[in-house]
């Protein structure tokens, strides 16, 4: 898939763990791990909104497009 999820990078920059972030945004650590490990097939806008609020970032900080990964 050409969409890359850079959640692990942002989490490392913000020094926040999976458990803490999952509690802040209201999803399970397992679902957050799926996003973090770039295994997700979709993401809800409400989840993206919560991530951006919790991590003080923009959607483009989390999501990237890499044409070569198509």
ABEGO torsion letter per residue (X at the ends): XABBBAAAAAAAAAGBBAAAAAAAAGBBAAAAAAAAAGABABBBAAAAAAAAAAAGBBAAAABBBBAAAX
